[in-house]
Amino acid sequence: MSTQSRSSSSLPAAHRRSVRVGLIGFGSIAVGSHLPAIAGIEALELAAILDPDPAPPAITRAGLSLPESLLHQSADRFYASGLDAVVVTSPAPAHLENVLEAVDHGLPVLCEKPLAMTAEDGQTMVDAADSAGVPLHVGFCYRFSPVAAVIRDELIAGTIGQPRTLRLIYNWACHGAAIDTETENPVRWHSDTRRRGRMLEGGPMVDCGTHQIDLARWWLGSEVMGVCGQGSWADDYEAPDHVWAHLNHVNGAHTAVEMSFSYGHRCRDLPKEFVYEIIGSEGVIRYDRIRRTFERRDRQGTAPLKFGPEKGFESMYEAWARMLIDGTPDERLCDGQDAIRVTEIARDATEQAITGRLQAEVVTTDAAVMPPVELV
């Protein structure tokens, strides 16, 4: 299934036994990120997969050859396979049912973000896990990136003084609009199913934006007390496909998150922009994933910081395995209650953008037209 080396360097020798993990939902995120990470941790064993499709498309696209005994369409067979824990990577609308069923079987859960479609659903999951006495965590893998750790250490050390402004930007096409290359000019475009699914689930702020919102709260150690959301629409979904969320923190800092699923989504060559900027009273930390730069600038000049990826799936799974085996705590593991707050903020910003659009539509054409400017 995977030829990568399996890491156990940070797990004590006494912890060589495997945790049998069941995976619910086998789409692209499972195949591309979760499966390689699970395969890379010696303490974890993929024991079963539950998906309503007998041959999930992601498996076909990835060219994986998995034992038939791992694949289940029946939840009863899935839970009868002797599991120690469950990972939920199904589409967000299915998270509530999947998490509740797993905790009802007394199994710890690691759920993909966002935890729930609503804060109420998230609270239902948290309450059920608490009642069952099993841990519920959410896969905010960005916390486990070496880059995120460096930024947090820099802020704790005060190298740029007091952090005042965070600019967190992830503009991309969400796989873009699919292009039919067999069609002669003009080119025929059609909707990519992955992009459409994420837009129907709430759009870019509710999907990818939750990572940036979570990082802002985690880096600053300060709760968000006010949210302002704006958006724009390239396609006709209810949610905006380009969103700005402005967050005011209790400590006086401000975070601006910009997220897009329509950034060049109809370009043949899809552009991307991924930037962290932490602006402090004494300097600036800047990470640019596309340009592969990571640095701190202050009165002494410019200091390069060790560049790395923005995600840390394998480190997240290693921390989760340690917690499952011997209860070792890791403050990077995001619990359900924390994830609920992130979902609230993301949906609040998105709803404000939608409301703003509706309000703009009721303005009459005459009132919206500005008088011509006279040039002198």
C-alpha positions as CSV (number, residue, x, y, z in Angstrom):
1,M,0.0,0.0,0.0
2,S,2.9,2.4,0.7
3,T,6.6,2.0,0.3
4,Q,7.5,5.0,2.5
5,S,9.5,4.3,5.7
6,R,7.4,4.1,8.8
7,S,8.4,6.5,11.6
8,S,8.5,5.4,15.2
9,S,11.4,7.5,16.5
10,S,9.4,9.5,19.0
11,L,7.4,6.5,20.3
12,P,8.9,4.6,23.2
13,A,10.0,1.0,22.5
14,A,7.2,-0.3,24.8
15,H,4.7,1.2,22.3
16,R,5.4,-1.0,19.3
17,R,1.9,-2.5,19.3
18,S,-0.4,-1.2,16.5
19,V,-3.5,0.8,16.9
20,R,-6.1,-0.6,14.5
21,V,-7.6,2.3,12.7
22,G,-10.8,2.4,10.7
23,L,-11.2,5.1,8.0
24,I,-14.6,6.4,7.0
25,G,-14.9,8.0,3.6
26,F,-12.2,7.3,1.0
27,G,-12.1,10.4,-1.2
28,S,-9.1,12.4,-2.5
29,I,-8.1,13.9,0.9
30,A,-8.0,10.3,2.4
31,V,-5.9,8.9,-0.4
32,G,-3.6,11.9,-0.8
33,S,-3.0,12.9,2.8
34,H,-4.4,10.6,5.5
35,L,-3.5,7.2,4.0
36,P,0.2,8.1,3.5
37,A,0.4,9.5,7.0
38,I,-1.2,6.5,8.6
39,A,1.2,4.2,6.6
40,G,4.1,6.3,7.9
41,I,3.5,5.6,11.6
42,E,4.5,2.3,12.9
43,A,2.1,2.5,15.8
44,L,-0.9,2.7,13.4
45,E,-2.4,0.0,11.3
46,L,-5.1,0.7,8.7
47,A,-7.6,-2.1,9.5
48,A,-10.8,-1.2,7.6
49,I,-12.3,1.4,5.2
50,L,-15.9,2.3,5.1
51,D,-17.3,3.9,1.9
52,P,-20.7,3.5,0.2
53,D,-19.0,3.2,-3.1
54,P,-17.6,-0.4,-3.6
55,A,-14.7,1.1,-5.6
56,P,-14.3,4.8,-4.5
57,P,-13.1,7.0,-7.4
58,A,-10.2,8.3,-5.4
59,I,-8.8,4.7,-5.2
60,T,-9.0,4.4,-9.0
61,R,-7.4,7.8,-9.6
62,A,-4.6,7.0,-7.3
63,G,-4.0,3.5,-8.8
64,L,-4.1,1.9,-5.4
65,S,-4.3,-1.8,-5.0
66,L,-5.9,-2.5,-1.6
67,P,-7.0,-5.9,-0.2
68,E,-10.7,-6.4,-0.7
69,S,-10.9,-7.4,3.0
70,L,-10.2,-3.7,3.9
71,L,-13.1,-2.2,2.0
72,H,-16.6,-2.2,3.5
73,Q,-19.9,-0.8,2.4
74,S,-21.6,-2.1,5.5
75,A,-21.1,-0.2,8.8
76,D,-21.8,-3.4,10.7
77,R,-18.9,-5.2,9.0
78,F,-16.7,-2.2,9.4
79,Y,-17.2,-2.0,13.2
80,A,-16.9,-5.8,13.5
81,S,-13.4,-5.7,12.1
82,G,-11.8,-5.1,15.5
83,L,-11.0,-1.3,15.6
84,D,-9.3,0.7,18.2
85,A,-10.0,4.2,16.7
86,V,-11.7,5.8,13.8
87,V,-10.7,8.5,11.3
88,V,-13.5,10.4,9.6
89,T,-12.6,11.8,6.1
90,S,-16.1,11.7,4.6
91,P,-17.7,14.9,3.2
92,A,-18.6,17.4,5.9
93,P,-22.4,16.9,5.8
94,A,-21.8,13.2,6.8
95,H,-19.5,14.0,9.8
96,L,-22.3,14.2,12.3
97,E,-23.6,10.7,11.6
98,N,-20.2,9.2,11.2
99,V,-18.8,10.6,14.5
100,L,-21.9,9.8,16.5
101,E,-21.8,6.2,15.3
102,A,-18.1,5.8,16.1
103,V,-18.4,7.2,19.6
104,D,-21.5,5.0,20.1
105,H,-19.1,2.1,19.5
106,G,-16.8,3.5,22.2
107,L,-14.1,4.5,19.7
108,P,-11.8,7.6,19.8
109,V,-12.3,9.8,16.7
110,L,-10.0,12.0,14.6
111,C,-12.4,14.0,12.3
112,E,-11.4,16.0,9.2
113,K,-12.2,19.7,9.3
114,P,-14.6,21.3,9.5
115,L,-16.0,19.2,12.4
116,A,-19.6,20.0,11.6
117,M,-21.9,21.9,9.4
118,T,-23.2,23.9,12.3
119,A,-22.1,24.7,15.8
120,E,-25.1,22.9,17.2
121,D,-24.1,19.7,15.3
122,G,-20.5,20.1,16.6
123,Q,-21.8,20.4,20.2
124,T,-23.8,17.2,19.7
125,M,-20.7,15.4,18.7
126,V,-18.6,16.8,21.6
127,D,-21.4,15.9,24.1
128,A,-21.7,12.4,22.7
129,A,-17.9,11.8,22.9
130,D,-17.8,13.1,26.5
131,S,-20.7,10.8,27.5
132,A,-19.0,7.8,25.9
133,G,-15.7,8.8,27.6
134,V,-13.7,8.8,24.3
135,P,-11.5,11.5,22.9
136,L,-12.7,13.5,19.9
137,H,-10.1,15.5,17.9
138,V,-10.2,17.5,14.6
139,G,-7.5,17.2,11.9
140,F,-6.0,20.7,12.0
141,C,-2.8,19.4,10.4
142,Y,-1.4,22.9,9.9
143,R,-0.6,23.2,13.6
144,F,1.8,20.3,13.1
145,S,3.9,21.9,10.3
146,P,7.4,22.9,11.3
147,V,6.6,26.3,9.9
148,A,3.7,26.8,12.2
149,A,5.9,25.7,15.2
150,V,8.6,28.2,14.2
151,I,6.1,31.0,14.0
152,R,4.6,30.1,17.4
153,D,8.1,29.9,19.0
154,E,9.0,33.3,17.5
155,L,5.9,34.9,18.9
156,I,6.4,33.3,22.3
157,A,10.0,34.6,22.3
158,G,8.8,38.0,21.3
159,T,11.3,38.4,18.4
160,I,9.0,40.8,16.6
161,G,7.5,42.4,19.7
162,Q,3.8,42.3,20.2
163,P,1.9,40.7,17.2
164,R,-0.6,43.3,16.0
165,T,-1.7,42.1,12.5
166,L,-1.9,38.7,10.8
167,R,-2.5,38.5,7.1
168,L,-3.2,34.8,6.1
169,I,-3.9,34.3,2.5
170,Y,-4.7,31.2,0.5
171,N,-6.0,32.0,-3.0
172,W,-6.4,29.0,-5.3
173,A,-8.8,27.5,-7.8
174,C,-9.8,24.5,-5.7
175,H,-8.7,22.2,-8.6
176,G,-10.2,24.7,-11.1
177,A,-13.1,24.3,-13.6
178,A,-12.5,21.1,-15.5
179,I,-11.5,21.6,-19.1
180,D,-12.5,19.2,-21.9
181,T,-9.3,19.1,-24.0
182,E,-10.9,17.0,-26.7
183,T,-13.2,19.9,-27.7
184,E,-12.0,22.2,-30.4
185,N,-12.0,26.0,-29.9
186,P,-13.8,27.5,-28.2
187,V,-12.8,25.5,-25.1
188,R,-15.6,23.8,-23.2
189,W,-15.5,24.2,-19.5
190,H,-17.6,22.3,-16.9
191,S,-17.7,22.2,-13.1
192,D,-15.2,20.1,-11.2
193,T,-17.0,17.9,-8.8
194,R,-14.6,18.4,-6.0
195,R,-14.9,22.2,-6.2
196,R,-18.6,22.0,-6.5
197,G,-18.9,19.8,-3.4
198,R,-16.8,22.2,-1.3
199,M,-18.8,25.2,-2.5
200,L,-22.1,23.5,-1.5
201,E,-20.7,22.6,1.9
202,G,-20.0,26.3,2.6
203,G,-17.3,27.6,0.4
204,P,-13.6,28.4,0.9
205,M,-13.7,30.0,4.4
206,V,-15.7,27.1,5.9
207,D,-13.3,24.6,4.1
208,C,-9.7,25.7,3.9
209,G,-10.2,29.0,5.8
210,T,-10.8,27.0,9.1
211,H,-7.1,26.2,9.1
212,Q,-6.1,29.9,9.0
213,I,-8.7,30.8,11.6
214,D,-7.4,28.0,13.9
215,L,-3.8,29.1,13.4
216,A,-4.6,32.7,14.2
217,R,-6.2,31.8,17.5
218,W,-3.5,29.2,18.3
219,W,-0.5,31.5,17.5
220,L,-1.9,34.5,19.3
221,G,-3.4,32.6,22.2
222,S,-6.3,35.0,22.1
223,E,-9.9,34.4,21.3
224,V,-11.8,36.1,18.5
225,M,-14.4,38.6,19.8
226,G,-15.6,40.1,16.6
227,V,-16.0,39.0,13.0
228,C,-16.6,40.9,9.7
229,G,-17.0,39.0,6.5
230,Q,-17.0,40.1,2.9
231,G,-17.2,38.1,-0.3
232,S,-17.3,38.1,-4.1
233,W,-18.8,35.6,-6.6
234,A,-17.2,34.3,-9.8
235,D,-19.8,31.5,-10.0
236,D,-23.5,31.4,-8.9
237,Y,-23.3,29.5,-5.6
238,E,-25.0,30.7,-2.4
239,A,-21.6,31.0,-0.7
240,P,-19.0,33.4,-2.1
241,D,-16.1,31.7,-3.8
242,H,-13.7,34.4,-2.7
243,V,-14.0,35.5,1.0
244,W,-12.4,37.9,3.4
245,A,-12.8,37.4,7.2
246,H,-11.6,40.2,9.5
247,L,-11.1,39.0,13.1
248,N,-10.7,41.2,16.1
249,H,-8.9,39.3,19.0
250,V,-9.3,40.0,22.7
251,N,-5.6,41.0,23.0
252,G,-6.1,43.8,20.5
253,A,-4.6,42.0,17.5
254,H,-6.3,41.8,14.1
255,T,-6.4,38.9,11.7
256,A,-7.3,39.2,8.0
257,V,-8.0,35.9,6.3
258,E,-8.4,35.8,2.5
259,M,-9.6,32.6,0.9
260,S,-10.5,31.8,-2.7
261,F,-11.8,28.9,-4.7
262,S,-12.0,31.1,-7.8
263,Y,-8.5,32.4,-8.1
264,G,-7.9,31.8,-11.8
265,H,-10.2,28.8,-11.7
266,R,-10.7,29.1,-15.5
267,C,-7.1,29.5,-16.3
268,R,-5.2,26.7,-18.1
269,D,-2.3,27.2,-15.8
270,L,-3.8,27.5,-12.3
271,P,-2.2,30.2,-10.1
272,K,-1.9,30.0,-6.3
273,E,-1.0,32.4,-3.5
274,F,-0.2,31.1,0.0
275,V,1.2,33.6,2.5
276,Y,1.5,34.1,6.2
277,E,2.4,37.6,7.4
278,I,2.7,38.3,11.1
279,I,3.3,42.0,11.7
280,G,4.5,42.9,15.2
281,S,5.5,46.0,17.0
282,E,9.2,45.3,16.3
283,G,9.3,43.4,13.1
284,V,7.6,41.1,10.6
285,I,7.6,37.3,10.0
286,R,6.7,36.3,6.4
287,Y,6.1,32.9,4.9
288,D,5.4,32.4,1.1
289,R,4.9,28.8,0.2
290,I,4.8,29.5,-3.6
291,R,8.0,31.5,-3.7
292,R,9.5,29.2,-1.0
293,T,10.6,32.0,1.3
294,F,10.4,32.2,5.1
295,E,12.0,35.0,7.0
296,R,12.0,37.4,9.9
297,R,12.7,41.1,9.4
298,D,13.5,43.4,12.3
299,R,15.9,46.2,13.3
300,Q,18.9,43.9,12.9
301,G,18.0,43.1,9.3
302,T,16.6,39.9,7.6
303,A,17.0,36.5,9.2
304,P,16.1,33.4,7.1
305,L,13.9,30.8,8.8
306,K,13.8,27.2,7.9
307,F,11.4,26.7,5.1
308,G,9.0,23.8,5.0
309,P,5.5,22.7,4.0
310,E,2.4,24.2,5.6
311,K,0.9,20.8,6.5
312,G,2.0,18.2,9.0
313,F,-0.2,15.1,8.6
314,E,2.4,12.6,9.7
315,S,3.3,14.6,12.8
316,M,-0.4,14.9,13.6
317,Y,-0.9,11.2,13.4
318,E,2.2,10.5,15.5
319,A,0.8,12.8,18.2
320,W,-2.6,11.1,18.0
321,A,-1.0,7.6,18.2
322,R,0.9,8.7,21.4
323,M,-2.3,10.0,22.9
324,L,-4.2,6.8,22.1
325,I,-1.5,4.5,23.4
326,D,-0.5,6.1,26.7
327,G,-2.5,9.3,27.0
328,T,0.4,11.5,26.3
329,P,-1.1,15.0,25.8
330,D,-0.1,17.2,22.9
331,E,-1.5,20.8,22.9
332,R,-1.3,20.8,19.1
333,L,-4.2,18.3,18.9
334,C,-7.3,20.3,18.4
335,D,-10.3,19.1,20.5
336,G,-13.9,19.3,19.5
337,Q,-14.8,22.3,21.5
338,D,-12.0,24.4,20.0
339,A,-13.1,23.2,16.5
340,I,-16.7,24.3,17.1
341,R,-15.5,27.9,17.7
342,V,-13.5,27.8,14.5
343,T,-16.6,26.6,12.6
344,E,-18.7,29.4,14.2
345,I,-16.2,32.1,13.0
346,A,-15.9,30.7,9.5
347,R,-19.6,30.4,9.0
348,D,-20.3,33.8,10.6
349,A,-17.9,35.5,8.1
350,T,-19.5,33.6,5.2
351,E,-23.1,34.4,6.3
352,Q,-22.1,38.1,6.6
353,A,-20.8,38.0,3.0
354,I,-24.0,36.4,1.8
355,T,-26.2,38.9,3.7
356,G,-24.2,41.7,2.2
357,R,-24.8,40.5,-1.3
358,L,-28.5,40.1,-0.7
359,Q,-28.7,43.6,0.7
360,A,-26.8,45.0,-2.3
361,E,-29.3,43.3,-4.7
362,V,-32.2,45.3,-3.3
363,V,-30.6,48.6,-4.1
364,T,-32.3,50.2,-7.1
365,T,-30.3,50.7,-10.3
366,D,-30.8,54.4,-10.2
367,A,-29.4,54.6,-6.6
368,A,-26.5,52.4,-7.5
369,V,-25.4,54.5,-10.5
370,M,-22.9,57.2,-9.6
371,P,-23.0,60.5,-11.4
372,P,-20.3,61.1,-14.0
373,V,-17.1,62.7,-12.9
374,E,-16.3,66.1,-14.5
375,L,-12.7,66.4,-15.5
376,V,-11.2,69.9,-15.0
